[in-house]
Amino acid sequence: MDTRSDQRARVVKLIYDILNRNPDLFDDPLAVKMEAELEADSLDAIEIAMDLEGEFAIEIDDDEVTALGKAEDGATVGDWWKLVEAKLAEAGR
């Protein structure tokens, strides 16, 4: 069974792989802003959501993806992790 740390690392790897970026280039890969720093767009967000659903056997609603896209200061990789973590907790995993 994965620990939360393992799950968080999987989220980070998945996102950075999709965006073809290296998380080691950032001091805190979770604090990196998706749009401003990683140049992610709405299509990337959809791909990330779909891949996270497959990776963790969870469901991410379109509204949740949209909300991340409208985050006041811009969504971070950590915001995606928080969403996945909440979904896993709901599922008792």
Secondary structure, DSSP 8 states (H G I E B T S, - for coil): ---HHHHHHHHHHHHHHHTT--GGGSS-TTT-BTTTTT---HHHHHHHHHHHHHHHT----HHHHHHHHT-TT--BHHHHHHHHHHHHHHTT-
